[in-house]
């Protein structure tokens, strides 16, 4: 009798853990849309679950879909401009994200690949052929640039940029008062670029006129965007 009760108890425990395991392995599908400050779709944004990256990205319409375990607590979206923004799942199957910056990463509608001819246009990127703005982009990732002693030596090689010591100005930009351009490194505005190692720089872009207008008064003297490796 005791043996029978023990076996029944053991089977009940096994069945309980089996049901629990099946429940934890069950997945639900979550869909949503990621948009920027002006409700434009954000493509190429990375979807994260409970702080872990996944292989899922938003398509050119800003839409995504992903299957997650029932035990998942949070879903997030990551871009290099805004970082991570997370929302609790709480049983929801539709989770939309609205980011607080302008981000337009251009991808091919057929393949989903990011265009190679993409430039940074303020708080995001846009296809260079679609811009009627003065934009200069220089690839400075080659080994020859690592031999420069300072970031200012690298800037001397960039068209439209004039350098005198540590003073930098953009050709064709004239305002009263200071003529210093705005420096943005990896999407973040910085006061000084003196500590940047030339070997860590991937590309440098120069915005002026209407191209720099998205930065408001800060971009009145032009904007120099530095992307690090």
DODRENLUM-898740 format. One record per residue: x, z, y of N, C-alpha, C in turn. Coordinates in pm, whole numbers, padded with zeros to 5 digits, always signed. Layout:
BEGIN
XZYXZYXZY/...
***
This chain:
BEGIN
+00083+00000-00120+00000+00000+00000+00086+00000+00125/+00186+00088+00126+00275+00095+00239+00352-00035+00256/+00388-00093+00141+00462-00220+00146+00376-00330+00206/+00245-00332+00166+00155-00433+00218+00136-00417+00369/+00120-00294+00415+00105-00270+00559+00230-00311+00636/+00346-00283+00575+00472-00320+00639+00484-00471+00653/+00443-00543+00546+00451-00689+00549+00355-00747+00652/+00232-00689+00659+00136-00735+00758+00187-00713+00900/+00247-00596+00922+00304-00566+01054+00417-00661+01088/+00502-00688+00988+00614-00779+01009+00566-00920+01042/+00462-00967+00971+00407-01100+00997+00344-01108+01135/+00279-00997+01174+00217-00993+01308+00322-01005+01417/+00434-00933+01397+00543-00938+01496+00602-01078+01504/+00623-01139+01386+00679-01275+01382+00586-01373+01451/+00455-01359+01423+00357-01449+01484+00353-01432+01635/+00366-01307+01680+00363-01278+01825+00480-01346+01895/+00600-01331+01839+00718-01391+01902+00713-01543+01893/+00652-01594+01786+00641-01739+01772+00550-01796+01879/+00435-01729+01902+00343-01774+02007+00408-01762+02145/+00481-01652+02166+00549-01631+02294+00652-01740+02319/+00727-01775+02212+00830-01878+02226+00767-02013+02259/+00654-02043+02190+00586-02169+02218+00536-02173+02361/+00485-02058+02408+00433-02052+02544+00544-02072+02646/+00661-02009+02619+00772-02020+02714+00832-02159+02715/+00819-02233+02604+00873-02367+02596+00776-02471+02651/+00651-02431+02672+00553-02524+02724+00586-02559+02868/+00564-02685+02904+00598-02731+03038+00475-02782+03112/+00481-02773+03243+00379-02831+03328+00444-02933+03421/+00367-03029+03465+00421-03132+03555+00385-03096+03698/+00487-03096+03784+00468-03071+03926+00502-03199+04003/+00417-03235+04094+00441-03350+04179+00435-03306+04325/+00487-03390+04413+00482-03356+04554+00549-03462+04639/+00555-03435+04767+00614-03528+04863+00699-03450+04962/+00814-03507+04997+00906-03444+05091+00909-03529+05217/+00881-03465+05331+00880-03536+05459+00968-03464+05560/+01006-03534+05665+01091-03474+05768+01006-03421+05883/+01072-03390+05993+01006-03329+06108+00890-03413+06159/+00902-03546+06152+00799-03635+06201+00710-03689+06089/+00710-03619+05975+00627-03654+05858+00666-03788+05796/+00790-03833+05821+00840-03953+05755+00895-03914+05618/+00884-04002+05519+00931-03968+05383+01083-03949+05379/+01126-03853+05300+01269-03827+05281+01305-03870+05139/+01386-03972+05127+01427-04021+04996+01562-03963+04957/+01586-03954+04827+01714-03906+04777+01731-03756+04786/+01624-03681+04817+01633-03535+04822+01635-03480+04680/+01719-03383+04655+01736-03328+04520+01638-03214+04496/+01569-03218+04382+01474-03115+04345+01544-03007+04264/+01516-02880+04298+01579-02766+04231+01471-02675+04172/+01504-02611+04060+01413-02516+03996+01485-02383+03980/+01428-02278+04037+01486-02143+04030+01633-02142+04071/+01664-02218+04175+01799-02221+04229+01896-02310+04155/+01850-02378+04050+01937-02466+03972+01905-02612+04003/+02009-02693+04014+01988-02835+04042+01932-02906+03919/+01857-03010+03943+01803-03095+03836+01848-03238+03863/+01816-03327+03773+01851-03467+03793+01743-03544+03867/+01643-03473+03919+01528-03538+03982+01550-03549+04133/+01525-03668+04187+01533-03690+04331+01405-03758+04379/+01378-03745+04507+01262-03813+04564+01289-03963+04573/+01182-04042+04556+01199-04187+04566+01191-04232+04712/+01188-04362+04734+01194-04412+04871+01069-04378+04952/+00964-04334+04883+00843-04290+04952+00841-04139+04973/+00948-04071+04930+00954-03926+04944+00885-03850+04833/+00836-03921+04732+00762-03857+04623+00855-03815+04508/+00812-03713+04436+00886-03669+04318+00788-03619+04212/+00835-03612+04089+00760-03549+03981+00860-03490+03882/+00828-03374+03832+00920-03303+03744+00841-03214+03649/+00889-03199+03527+00829-03107+03430+00911-02979+03428/+00842-02866+03437+00910-02736+03441+00846-02642+03340/+00923-02543+03295+00871-02442+03204+00770-02353+03278/+00675-02299+03201+00576-02209+03260+00642-02086+03323/+00761-02053+03275+00830-01934+03326+00899-01958+03460/+00905-02085+03506+00971-02116+03633+00898-02049+03749/+00974-01993+03841+00916-01919+03953+00916-01997+04084/+01027-02069+04112+01039-02136+04241+01084-02281+04225/+01035-02364+04313+01079-02503+04320+01137-02526+04459/+01246-02599+04466+01312-02619+04594+01352-02763+04614/+01387-02797+04737+01436-02931+04769+01565-02914+04850/+01664-02997+04819+01794-02987+04885+01834-03120+04947/+01879-03115+05073+01946-03227+05137+02071-03173+05205/+02167-03260+05228+02291-03215+05291+02268-03175+05436/+02157-03218+05495+02130-03186+05634+02058-03052+05648/+01959-03028+05562+01877-02907+05577+01913-02795+05480/+01997-02825+05381+02025-02725+05279+01908-02713+05183/+01881-02593+05135+01775-02571+05036+01652-02511+05102/+01536-02565+05069+01409-02506+05109+01328-02484+04982/+01279-02361+04960+01211-02327+04835+01068-02283+04859/+00986-02303+04757+00847-02261+04758+00815-02196+04622/+00733-02090+04621+00691-02032+04493+00598-02128+04421/+00611-02136+04289+00525-02226+04211+00385-02167+04196/+00378-02043+04149+00249-01972+04138+00140-02056+04072/+00179-02128+03968+00080-02206+03894+00041-02337+03959/+00099-02370+04074+00063-02494+04142+00122-02615+04072/+00050-02725+04074+00099-02850+04016+00130-02953+04125/+00100-02920+04248+00135-03006+04362+00202-02919+04468/+00329-02951+04499+00404-02875+04599+00470-02975+04694/+00426-02976+04818+00484-03064+04920+00581-02986+05007/+00678-03056+05062+00777-02995+05150+00783-03071+05281/+00785-02996+05392+00807-03056+05523+00933-02994+05581/+01036-03075+05599+01164-03026+05648+01166-03026+05800/+01257-02947+05857+01255-02926+06002+01354-03012+06078/+01399-03121+06017+01487-03214+06087+01444-03356+06055/+01500-03451+06129+01470-03592+06105+01568-03645+06002/+01519-03685+05887+01607-03735+05782+01546-03861+05723/+01618-03972+05732+01569-04095+05673+01681-04159+05593/+01692-04122+05469+01795-04179+05381+01737-04305+05320/+01798-04419+05349+01743-04546+05306+01787-04579+05164/+01690-04608+05076+01719-04649+04940+01651-04781+04910/+01704-04852+04813+01645-04977+04770+01515-04947+04696/+01407-05012+04736+01278-04982+04675+01272-05018+04528/+01354-05113+04486+01352-05152+04346+01438-05066+04258/+01561-05039+04303+01655-04966+04219+01664-04819+04252/+01627-04784+04375+01640-04644+04418+01779-04610+04464/+01870-04709+04463+02008-04683+04503+02017-04674+04655/+02102-04584+04702+02126-04572+04845+02208-04691+04892/+02166-04753+05001+02239-04867+05054+02380-04829+05093/+02475-04918+05065+02613-04891+05104+02630-04906+05254/+02542-04984+05318+02553-05006+05461+02462-04909+05534/+02491-04780+05516+02409-04675+05577+02494-04597+05675/+02439-04567+05791+02511-04489+05890+02428-04369+05930/+02495-04267+05980+02427-04147+06024+02366-04173+06160/+02237-04151+06175+02169-04173+06303+02107-04043+06349/+02187-03959+06405+02137-03830+06451+02130-03730+06340/+02010-03678+06311+01995-03575+06210+01975-03632+06071/+01997-03764+06053+01982-03822+05921+02059-03951+05911/+02014-04044+05827+02083-04170+05814+01982-04284+05816/+02031-04403+05850+01945-04520+05853+02028-04643+05820/+01962-04749+05773+02034-04871+05741+02091-04931+05869/+02220-04965+05867+02286-05012+05988+02220-05138+06042/+02176-05227+05953+02113-05351+05996+01981-05330+06068/+01918-05212+06047+01791-05184+06110+01807-05118+06246/+01931-05089+06287+01954-05019+06413+01990-05117+06524/+01921-05108+06636+01958-05186+06754+02033-05093+06849/+02119-05010+06792+02190-04908+06868+02340-04928+06851/+02420-04893+06953+02565-04905+06939+02620-04799+06845/+02663-04841+06728+02714-04749+06627+02846-04802+06574/+02945-04716+06567+03074-04752+06508+03101-04658+06393/+03132-04713+06278+03163-04630+06162+03299-04669+06107/+03384-04570+06084+03519-04597+06032+03541-04516+05905/+03583-04584+05799+03620-04516+05676+03765-04471+05689/+03786-04339+05690+03922-04286+05707+03961-04201+05586/+03913-04243+05469+03938-04164+05348+04064-04207+05274/+04130-04314+05323+04249-04364+05256+04367-04269+05264/+04461-04287+05172+04577-04200+05166+04662-04206+05292/+04658-04321+05360+04742-04336+05480+04701-04238+05589/+04574-04198+05590+04527-04106+05693+04571-03963+05668/+04600-03929+05543+04641-03792+05511+04778-03760+05569/+04853-03864+05610+04986-03841+05667+04980-03803+05815/+04861-03817+05876+04847-03780+06018+04857-03628+06031/+04914-03584+06143+04935-03441+06163+04812-03368+06214/+04716-03442+06274+04597-03377+06328+04479-03472+06326/+04361-03415+06342+04238-03496+06346+04237-03587+06468/+04309-03547+06573+04314-03628+06695+04391-03758+06672/+04491-03753+06584+04564-03875+06548+04472-03972+06475/+04383-03917+06391+04288-04001+06319+04190-04065+06418/+04143-03987+06514+04047-04038+06612+04105-04152+06695/+04237-04153+06713+04300-04261+06790+04283-04396+06722/+04257-04395+06592+04242-04521+06518+04097-04571+06519/+04006-04491+06573+03864-04525+06570+03827-04605+06695/+03762-04720+06679+03720-04800+06795+03629-04721+06888/+03639-04746+07017+03557-04685+07123+03594-04541+07153/+03695-04487+07086+03735-04348+07110+03870-04346+07181/+03879-04270+07289+04004-04253+07362+04048-04107+07352/+04176-04087+07319+04228-03952+07296+04352-03930+07382/+04351-03818+07453+04468-03776+07530+04494-03631+07497/+04595-03607+07414+04619-03471+07366+04504-03427+07278/+04431-03324+07322+04312-03281+07248+04184-03316+07324/+04198-03396+07429+04081-03441+07505+04031-03573+07448/+03903-03574+07414+03843-03692+07351+03728-03744+07437/+03726-03873+07462+03615-03936+07532+03575-04063+07458/+03454-04108+07483+03404-04230+07420+03397-04340+07525/+03456-04452+07497+03462-04563+07591+03320-04613+07623/+03295-04640+07751+03165-04693+07790+03062-04587+07821/+03102-04459+07812+03012-04350+07844+03061-04284+07972/+02976-04280+08073+03017-04218+08199+02909-04127+08255/+02938-04000+08266+02845-03905+08324+02920-03816+08421/+02847-03745+08501+02911-03651+08593+02949-03526+08518/+03051-03455+08569+03094-03333+08503+03177-03364+08381/+03166-03282+08278+03245-03299+08156+03210-03429+08086/+03310-03494+08031+03289-03617+07956+03312-03597+07807/+03319-03470+07766+03343-03440+07625+03223-03483+07540/+03247-03553+07430+03136-03589+07342+03091-03469+07259/+02978-03484+07194+02930-03381+07101+02991-03409+06964/+03049-03305+06903+03106-03320+06770+03011-03260+06666/+02983-03339+06562+02896-03293+06453+02971-03314+06322/+02997-03206+06250+03073-03212+06125+02980-03179+06009/+02963-03274+05918+02873-03257+05803+02733-03213+05847/+02686-03271+05959+02552-03241+06006+02540-03117+06091/+02651-03047+06117+02648-02923+06193+02727-02940+06323/+02665-02905+06436+02732-02913+06565+02843-02809+06573/+02963-02851+06617+03077-02760+06627+03136-02768+06768/+03201-02659+06807+03264-02654+06939+03403-02719+06938/+03472-02706+06825+03609-02757+06816+03632-02823+06681/+03716-02926+06681+03751-02994+06556+03900-02977+06525/+03968-02895+06602+04114-02883+06591+04162-02840+06453/+04081-02762+06383+04125-02708+06254+04097-02801+06137/+04038-02917+06163+04005-03009+06054+04132-03077+06002/+04153-03071+05874+04267-03137+05810+04235-03286+05792/+04319-03376+05842+04290-03520+05830+04266-03566+05686/+04329-03501+05590+04314-03543+05450+04176-03512+05394/+04098-03428+05465+03964-03391+05417+03854-03477+05477/+03891-03570+05566+03791-03650+05637+03757-03776+05557/+03629-03801+05540+03582-03919+05468+03551-04034+05564/+03475-04005+05670+03438-04109+05765+03411-04049+05903/+03421-04134+06003+03393-04094+06141+03301-04199+06203/+03193-04152+06265+03097-04242+06328+03084-04207+06476/+03066-04309+06557+03053-04290+06701+02915-04339+06746/+02841-04251+06809+02710-04286+06864+02716-04276+07016/+02654-04372+07083+02645-04364+07229+02517-04434+07274/+02479-04408+07396+02356-04468+07447+02235-04420+07370/+02147-04515+07335+02024-04480+07266+02049-04421+07128/+02164-04456+07066+02196-04401+06934+02219-04252+06939/+02267-04203+07055+02295-04060+07070+02178-03984+07130/+02071-04055+07164+01960-03991+07235+01887-03888+07151/+01896-03897+07017+01827-03799+06933+01886-03660+06949/+02005-03653+07008+02067-03523+07032+02036-03469+07172/+01951-03542+07245+01911-03495+07376+02028-03491+07473/+02026-03393+07562+02129-03382+07665+02267-03357+07604/+02270-03296+07486+02400-03269+07421+02472-03399+07389/+02396-03507+07368+02457-03634+07332+02476-03727+07450/+02465-03675+07572+02477-03759+07691+02611-03828+07702/+02717-03762+07654+02852-03821+07656+02889-03885+07523/+02790-03912+07441+02815-03971+07312+02830-03865+07204/+02827-03908+07081+02836-03817+06966+02938-03872+06867/+03024-03784+06818+03118-03821+06714+03081-03743+06587/+03041-03818+06485+02998-03758+06360+03113-03765+06259/+03154-03653+06208+03264-03646+06111+03209-03602+05977/+03230-03684+05876+03185-03650+05741+03307-03614+05657/+03306-03495+05600+03417-03451+05518+03396-03488+05373/+03503-03496+05297+03495-03533+05155+03429-03422+05075/
***
